[in-house]
Amino acid sequence: MASKTVSSLASAKPMATVTISLQAVEEIGGALRSLLADFFTLYLKTKNFHWHMRGPHFRDYHLLLDEQGEQLFEATDAIAERARKIGAAALKSIGDVTRHQRLKDSDSEGILPLVMLSELHSDNLHLASFMRQTHAICDRRGDLATASLLENWIDEAERRAWFLTATTATDV
């Protein structure tokens, strides 16, 4: 009897968990995959700079980037799970990240600390812009739950950018 139940479940269509159109699922799902790729890209770049930080402000910058990296990584699960909740696919591999990312990697060696922080500042602002574009799609398609999540992540990206700018301010 158990095998009959398992077999029945395996062949059953997945139950819808949201009430948005198939076209909305495709459009929002595609936007979420790109965002997820960008979050992973920025996470790895942030950790790269965290690991390779040096100089007189090493400890402060190192800890700041560790905190920001944790925040970025934490969002990745929520983004992927939101895509799955609406019936879209999440990323499946590093190659998938590469195909969908819009932010640039950083493989350079010997980058100066202030250049690192400046790059991360710019990337966080770009990420916030990408999230605003996705929010507009969600608004147009009536996906309030994804839009609500995006609002929090936009605020976090802007906070990260603010901290990076304030940390390196030279006008004080």
MODELLER restraints for C-alpha pairs under 7 A, 6 or more apart:
rsr = mdl.restraints
at = mdl.atoms
rsr.add(forms.Gaussian(group=physical.xy_distance, feature=features.Distance(at['CA:17:A'], at['CA:85:A']), mean=6.14, stdev=0.5))
rsr.add(forms.Gaussian(group=physical.xy_distance, feature=features.Distance(at['CA:17:A'], at['CA:86:A']), mean=6.37, stdev=0.5))
rsr.add(forms.Gaussian(group=physical.xy_distance, feature=features.Distance(at['CA:18:A'], at['CA:86:A']), mean=5.71, stdev=0.5))
rsr.add(forms.Gaussian(group=physical.xy_distance, feature=features.Distance(at['CA:20:A'], at['CA:143:A']), mean=6.96, stdev=0.5))
rsr.add(forms.Gaussian(group=physical.xy_distance, feature=features.Distance(at['CA:24:A'], at['CA:141:A']), mean=5.78, stdev=0.5))
rsr.add(forms.Gaussian(group=physical.xy_distance, feature=features.Distance(at['CA:25:A'], at['CA:86:A']), mean=6.20, stdev=0.5))
rsr.add(forms.Gaussian(group=physical.xy_distance, feature=features.Distance(at['CA:25:A'], at['CA:87:A']), mean=6.60, stdev=0.5))
rsr.add(forms.Gaussian(group=physical.xy_distance, feature=features.Distance(at['CA:25:A'], at['CA:88:A']), mean=6.18, stdev=0.5))
rsr.add(forms.Gaussian(group=physical.xy_distance, feature=features.Distance(at['CA:26:A'], at['CA:88:A']), mean=6.71, stdev=0.5))
rsr.add(forms.Gaussian(group=physical.xy_distance, feature=features.Distance(at['CA:28:A'], at['CA:137:A']), mean=6.74, stdev=0.5))
rsr.add(forms.Gaussian(group=physical.xy_distance, feature=features.Distance(at['CA:28:A'], at['CA:138:A']), mean=6.65, stdev=0.5))
rsr.add(forms.Gaussian(group=physical.xy_distance, feature=features.Distance(at['CA:29:A'], at['CA:83:A']), mean=5.60, stdev=0.5))
rsr.add(forms.Gaussian(group=physical.xy_distance, feature=features.Distance(at['CA:29:A'], at['CA:88:A']), mean=5.02, stdev=0.5))
rsr.add(forms.Gaussian(group=physical.xy_distance, feature=features.Distance(at['CA:29:A'], at['CA:89:A']), mean=6.82, stdev=0.5))
rsr.add(forms.Gaussian(group=physical.xy_distance, feature=features.Distance(at['CA:31:A'], at['CA:134:A']), mean=5.99, stdev=0.5))
rsr.add(forms.Gaussian(group=physical.xy_distance, feature=features.Distance(at['CA:32:A'], at['CA:79:A']), mean=6.68, stdev=0.5))
rsr.add(forms.Gaussian(group=physical.xy_distance, feature=features.Distance(at['CA:32:A'], at['CA:83:A']), mean=6.42, stdev=0.5))
rsr.add(forms.Gaussian(group=physical.xy_distance, feature=features.Distance(at['CA:33:A'], at['CA:90:A']), mean=5.94, stdev=0.5))
rsr.add(forms.Gaussian(group=physical.xy_distance, feature=features.Distance(at['CA:33:A'], at['CA:91:A']), mean=6.16, stdev=0.5))
rsr.add(forms.Gaussian(group=physical.xy_distance, feature=features.Distance(at['CA:33:A'], at['CA:100:A']), mean=6.84, stdev=0.5))
rsr.add(forms.Gaussian(group=physical.xy_distance, feature=features.Distance(at['CA:34:A'], at['CA:100:A']), mean=4.90, stdev=0.5))
rsr.add(forms.Gaussian(group=physical.xy_distance, feature=features.Distance(at['CA:34:A'], at['CA:101:A']), mean=5.79, stdev=0.5))
rsr.add(forms.Gaussian(group=physical.xy_distance, feature=features.Distance(at['CA:36:A'], at['CA:76:A']), mean=6.07, stdev=0.5))
rsr.add(forms.Gaussian(group=physical.xy_distance, feature=features.Distance(at['CA:36:A'], at['CA:79:A']), mean=6.31, stdev=0.5))
rsr.add(forms.Gaussian(group=physical.xy_distance, feature=features.Distance(at['CA:36:A'], at['CA:80:A']), mean=6.93, stdev=0.5))
rsr.add(forms.Gaussian(group=physical.xy_distance, feature=features.Distance(at['CA:37:A'], at['CA:97:A']), mean=4.62, stdev=0.5))
rsr.add(forms.Gaussian(group=physical.xy_distance, feature=features.Distance(at['CA:37:A'], at['CA:100:A']), mean=5.75, stdev=0.5))
rsr.add(forms.Gaussian(group=physical.xy_distance, feature=features.Distance(at['CA:37:A'], at['CA:101:A']), mean=4.80, stdev=0.5))
rsr.add(forms.Gaussian(group=physical.xy_distance, feature=features.Distance(at['CA:38:A'], at['CA:101:A']), mean=5.00, stdev=0.5))
rsr.add(forms.Gaussian(group=physical.xy_distance, feature=features.Distance(at['CA:38:A'], at['CA:102:A']), mean=6.20, stdev=0.5))
rsr.add(forms.Gaussian(group=physical.xy_distance, feature=features.Distance(at['CA:38:A'], at['CA:103:A']), mean=5.85, stdev=0.5))
rsr.add(forms.Gaussian(group=physical.xy_distance, feature=features.Distance(at['CA:39:A'], at['CA:72:A']), mean=6.20, stdev=0.5))
rsr.add(forms.Gaussian(group=physical.xy_distance, feature=features.Distance(at['CA:39:A'], at['CA:76:A']), mean=6.57, stdev=0.5))
rsr.add(forms.Gaussian(group=physical.xy_distance, feature=features.Distance(at['CA:41:A'], at['CA:101:A']), mean=6.98, stdev=0.5))
rsr.add(forms.Gaussian(group=physical.xy_distance, feature=features.Distance(at['CA:41:A'], at['CA:103:A']), mean=6.68, stdev=0.5))
rsr.add(forms.Gaussian(group=physical.xy_distance, feature=features.Distance(at['CA:41:A'], at['CA:105:A']), mean=6.58, stdev=0.5))
rsr.add(forms.Gaussian(group=physical.xy_distance, feature=features.Distance(at['CA:43:A'], at['CA:69:A']), mean=5.28, stdev=0.5))
rsr.add(forms.Gaussian(group=physical.xy_distance, feature=features.Distance(at['CA:43:A'], at['CA:72:A']), mean=5.60, stdev=0.5))
rsr.add(forms.Gaussian(group=physical.xy_distance, feature=features.Distance(at['CA:43:A'], at['CA:73:A']), mean=6.18, stdev=0.5))
rsr.add(forms.Gaussian(group=physical.xy_distance, feature=features.Distance(at['CA:45:A'], at['CA:105:A']), mean=6.52, stdev=0.5))
rsr.add(forms.Gaussian(group=physical.xy_distance, feature=features.Distance(at['CA:45:A'], at['CA:106:A']), mean=6.35, stdev=0.5))
rsr.add(forms.Gaussian(group=physical.xy_distance, feature=features.Distance(at['CA:46:A'], at['CA:65:A']), mean=6.06, stdev=0.5))
rsr.add(forms.Gaussian(group=physical.xy_distance, feature=features.Distance(at['CA:46:A'], at['CA:69:A']), mean=5.76, stdev=0.5))
rsr.add(forms.Gaussian(group=physical.xy_distance, feature=features.Distance(at['CA:47:A'], at['CA:65:A']), mean=6.85, stdev=0.5))
rsr.add(forms.Gaussian(group=physical.xy_distance, feature=features.Distance(at['CA:47:A'], at['CA:66:A']), mean=6.76, stdev=0.5))
rsr.add(forms.Gaussian(group=physical.xy_distance, feature=features.Distance(at['CA:47:A'], at['CA:69:A']), mean=6.04, stdev=0.5))
rsr.add(forms.Gaussian(group=physical.xy_distance, feature=features.Distance(at['CA:49:A'], at['CA:116:A']), mean=6.42, stdev=0.5))
rsr.add(forms.Gaussian(group=physical.xy_distance, feature=features.Distance(at['CA:50:A'], at['CA:62:A']), mean=5.07, stdev=0.5))
rsr.add(forms.Gaussian(group=physical.xy_distance, feature=features.Distance(at['CA:50:A'], at['CA:65:A']), mean=5.39, stdev=0.5))
rsr.add(forms.Gaussian(group=physical.xy_distance, feature=features.Distance(at['CA:50:A'], at['CA:66:A']), mean=6.28, stdev=0.5))
rsr.add(forms.Gaussian(group=physical.xy_distance, feature=features.Distance(at['CA:53:A'], at['CA:62:A']), mean=6.32, stdev=0.5))
rsr.add(forms.Gaussian(group=physical.xy_distance, feature=features.Distance(at['CA:53:A'], at['CA:113:A']), mean=6.21, stdev=0.5))
rsr.add(forms.Gaussian(group=physical.xy_distance, feature=features.Distance(at['CA:54:A'], at['CA:113:A']), mean=6.80, stdev=0.5))
rsr.add(forms.Gaussian(group=physical.xy_distance, feature=features.Distance(at['CA:68:A'], at['CA:160:A']), mean=6.81, stdev=0.5))
rsr.add(forms.Gaussian(group=physical.xy_distance, feature=features.Distance(at['CA:80:A'], at['CA:90:A']), mean=5.20, stdev=0.5))
rsr.add(forms.Gaussian(group=physical.xy_distance, feature=features.Distance(at['CA:83:A'], at['CA:89:A']), mean=6.22, stdev=0.5))
rsr.add(forms.Gaussian(group=physical.xy_distance, feature=features.Distance(at['CA:83:A'], at['CA:90:A']), mean=6.03, stdev=0.5))
rsr.add(forms.Gaussian(group=physical.xy_distance, feature=features.Distance(at['CA:84:A'], at['CA:90:A']), mean=6.57, stdev=0.5))
rsr.add(forms.Gaussian(group=physical.xy_distance, feature=features.Distance(at['CA:91:A'], at['CA:97:A']), mean=6.64, stdev=0.5))
rsr.add(forms.Gaussian(group=physical.xy_distance, feature=features.Distance(at['CA:103:A'], at['CA:123:A']), mean=6.76, stdev=0.5))
rsr.add(forms.Gaussian(group=physical.xy_distance, feature=features.Distance(at['CA:117:A'], at['CA:164:A']), mean=6.00, stdev=0.5))
rsr.add(forms.Gaussian(group=physical.xy_distance, feature=features.Distance(at['CA:121:A'], at['CA:161:A']), mean=4.62, stdev=0.5))
rsr.add(forms.Gaussian(group=physical.xy_distance, feature=features.Distance(at['CA:121:A'], at['CA:164:A']), mean=5.84, stdev=0.5))
rsr.add(forms.Gaussian(group=physical.xy_distance, feature=features.Distance(at['CA:121:A'], at['CA:165:A']), mean=6.88, stdev=0.5))
rsr.add(forms.Gaussian(group=physical.xy_distance, feature=features.Distance(at['CA:124:A'], at['CA:157:A']), mean=5.35, stdev=0.5))
rsr.add(forms.Gaussian(group=physical.xy_distance, feature=features.Distance(at['CA:124:A'], at['CA:158:A']), mean=6.84, stdev=0.5))
rsr.add(forms.Gaussian(group=physical.xy_distance, feature=features.Distance(at['CA:124:A'], at['CA:160:A']), mean=6.89, stdev=0.5))
rsr.add(forms.Gaussian(group=physical.xy_distance, feature=features.Distance(at['CA:124:A'], at['CA:161:A']), mean=5.74, stdev=0.5))
rsr.add(forms.Gaussian(group=physical.xy_distance, feature=features.Distance(at['CA:125:A'], at['CA:157:A']), mean=6.82, stdev=0.5))
rsr.add(forms.Gaussian(group=physical.xy_distance, feature=features.Distance(at['CA:125:A'], at['CA:158:A']), mean=6.55, stdev=0.5))
rsr.add(forms.Gaussian(group=physical.xy_distance, feature=features.Distance(at['CA:125:A'], at['CA:161:A']), mean=6.55, stdev=0.5))
rsr.add(forms.Gaussian(group=physical.xy_distance, feature=features.Distance(at['CA:128:A'], at['CA:154:A']), mean=5.07, stdev=0.5))
rsr.add(forms.Gaussian(group=physical.xy_distance, feature=features.Distance(at['CA:128:A'], at['CA:157:A']), mean=5.85, stdev=0.5))
rsr.add(forms.Gaussian(group=physical.xy_distance, feature=features.Distance(at['CA:128:A'], at['CA:158:A']), mean=6.82, stdev=0.5))
rsr.add(forms.Gaussian(group=physical.xy_distance, feature=features.Distance(at['CA:131:A'], at['CA:150:A']), mean=6.30, stdev=0.5))
rsr.add(forms.Gaussian(group=physical.xy_distance, feature=features.Distance(at['CA:131:A'], at['CA:154:A']), mean=6.47, stdev=0.5))
rsr.add(forms.Gaussian(group=physical.xy_distance, feature=features.Distance(at['CA:135:A'], at['CA:147:A']), mean=5.14, stdev=0.5))
rsr.add(forms.Gaussian(group=physical.xy_distance, feature=features.Distance(at['CA:135:A'], at['CA:150:A']), mean=6.45, stdev=0.5))
rsr.add(forms.Gaussian(group=physical.xy_distance, feature=features.Distance(at['CA:138:A'], at['CA:144:A']), mean=6.75, stdev=0.5))
rsr.add(forms.Gaussian(group=physical.xy_distance, feature=features.Distance(at['CA:138:A'], at['CA:146:A']), mean=6.72, stdev=0.5))
rsr.add(forms.Gaussian(group=physical.xy_distance, feature=features.Distance(at['CA:138:A'], at['CA:147:A']), mean=5.71, stdev=0.5))
rsr.add(forms.Gaussian(group=physical.xy_distance, feature=features.Distance(at['CA:139:A'], at['CA:147:A']), mean=6.80, stdev=0.5))
